Structure formats: C-alpha cells, structure tokens
Amino acid sequence: MILAKLGVGMLCVTVTAGSVVMSEGLVHVRVNDKRPDGTHLSLIVPGVLAPTAVFCVPSRHLQEASEQLRPWMPAIRAAVGELKDERDMTFVEVVQADQHVRVSKSGGSVIVDVDSPEETVHVSAPLRAIGSTIEQLASKSAGLAAAPGETEAQ
C-alpha cells in the first residue's frame, strides 16, 4: 500500500513538473548548413527556458536593453495579446533569386524561415514564451538590488 502511494505521489510530481516545463510551449530551432562539411542542428527546448535564462543574466548586462524596451511595453503587451487570438498570417516575405525569408504566425507561434544557398534556418517560438521573455527582459534594471549570488565582479 505504501509503495502504491509513493508511486502515485511520484506520478503527480512528474505530471506537475512536466506541466510547468511545457507551460510556455516548445521552441524549435533547425539549422542546415548546405556545405558538404556543414553543420546540421535541430533543437527542441521548452519555451520556459528563455525567460529563465534572462532572469539568470546579471541585471547590469541587460540594463540598456531593459531601459529601451520599457516605454514600449504597453504596445508590446497589446500586440502579443492580440496575436494570440489572430488567424495565421505572414508578416513579411522576401523572395530573391537565390534567397527566401518568411516571418509568419502559425497557431500560437511566430515562425522565421530562411532559405539561402549557404543554409536553411527554421525558428519557431510560441507567443507565450516570447511574451514571458520580453516581460522578464523589461523587468531588468540597474536600480534593482543584486540578486542572490550576483556580485559587482560578475
């Protein structure tokens, strides 16, 4: 009986942890270098890592970006909120003889596709993760006290 309770407890912890990690969706990055010895990279990571990474960067390294972003936050919040409810669309598409770039919204994600003679790049990021990351970046300020473990020498 105790083992069953422990098993149920572990299952609950696993499901809860998985839900938290997946709450922001998945970011997918794929790079295909077209050279014969080129690199082929495909990463799929939880979107929650982006705002967490910004949180971990010492504030002084992001101070300028934070200050420039802060006045635009009401417009950014409104845009991200509206985009979540909008239909799928292409924001910009550039087609040249040997290159193609497309930035679009599909489902709940912003997608950037680049195809050139040298490489093909695909990035898909959920709007929820983009919004959380921008909020975290905007909250960085030199006026804040150093985070625990963050010293002036960093």
C-alpha positions, -999 to +999 in steps of 0.1 A: +000+000+000+028+024+009+045+017-025+013+025-043+010+058-025+047+066-033+041+057-069+010+079-071+030+107-054+058+104-079+034+104-108+018+136-095+052+153-092+062+142-127+030+154-142+032+187-124+068+193-133+060+184-169+031+208-170+053+237-156+081+230-182+056+228-211+035+258-200+053+281-224+053+256-253+084+244-273+109+265-292+122+247-323+155+257-340+167+239-370+199+249-390+210+231-421+244+243-434+244+233-471+282+230-474+294+194-478+310+195-443+283+218-429+266+215-396+231+202-392+214+213-359+180+206-346+170+218-311+136+215-294+136+231-260+109+241-235+100+278-241+102+283-203+140+283-207+140+317-224+126+339-196+145+318-171+178+325-190+170+362-190+163+360-153+197+344-147+217+371-165+231+398-142+209+429-144+237+452-154+243+432-186+207+438-197+202+473-183+203+492-216+180+468-234+156+469-205+155+507-204+149+509-241+122+482-240+103+495-210+085+525-227+072+502-254+058+475-231+022+486-233+023+483-271+042+450-270+018+435-244-012+445-266+004+432-298+013+398-282-021+395-267-039+403-300-016+380-320-025+350-298-061+354-310-054+363-346-057+339-375-025+325-391-007+351-413+025+361-430+041+392-416+068+396-442+081+375-471+111+384-492+119+364-523+150+370-543+167+348-570+186+326-545+171+336-511+137+333-494+128+348-460+094+344-444+082+356-409+048+343-401+024+334-373+010+299-372-011+286-344+003+301-313+039+306-326+060+330-346+079+313-373+110+325-391+122+305-422+153+315-441+165+296-472+197+307-489+224+290-509+245+286-478+219+274-452+183+268-443+172+281-409+138+275-392+129+290-358+095+285-342+088+302-309+055+302-290+039+337-284+035+328-248+073+322-244+080+354-264+058+374-241+072+360-209+108+366-222+101+402-231+084+408-197+114+394-180+138+415-200+118+446-194+119+440-156+157+440-155+170+473-141+202+486-126+180+501-098+172+466-085+193+452-058+217+424-069+201+390-070+214+364-045+248+353-057+251+382-081+281+404-072+296+435-087+325+415-101+303+394-124 
